[in-house]
Amino acid sequence: MRQVHEILGIAVLAANALAAAWGLVAWRRRSPSVVFWPLLRTAQAITVVAVVTGVVRTAGHHKPPDGLHYVYGVAPLVVAIVAEGMRFGAAAQELEGVEDPDRLTDSEQLAIARRVVIREMAIMSIACVLVVTLALRAAQSGGLF
C-alpha cells in the first residue's frame, strides 16, 4: 500500500503541475481552453484518491515520519473546495455593473462568458499551483524525498 500511495503522490504532483501550467498559459494568452477542464478534473480525482489512500494507511496504523504529513496531505482537498467556491463567484464579478444581462447583445454575452471562463481558469490554475506546493511538502514530510 505504501508504494501505491507514493505513486499516487507523484501523480498528484504531475497532474496538478500539468493542469496549472496549461491553465496559466491559456490565462496569460486570454484564450479559453477546452483541454484545461479535463486536465483539472483528472488532477482533482487523483488528489482525492491519494488522500483516501493515505487515510486508509492511517487507519491501518501507519504513521508517517512527520506528523505534519497529515496536514499537508489533506490541505489540497481544502484548497480544491475553496477554489471551487471562488470559481462560482467569477460570473458574479464579471456581471457586476450589468443591469440586465438579458438585454445584452449576443457578442456582449459572448465576451462576458469568455471573461468568466478565463477568470475561472485563473482561479483553478492558482489552486493547482497551491496543491503542487502542498503535495511537495507532503511528500517531503512523508519521507518520499
Secondary structure as UniProt FT lines:
FT   HELIX           2..29
FT   TURN            34..35
FT   HELIX           36..59
FT   TURN            60..61
FT   HELIX           68..95
FT   TURN            96..97
FT   HELIX           101..103
FT   HELIX           106..141
FT   TURN            142..143
//
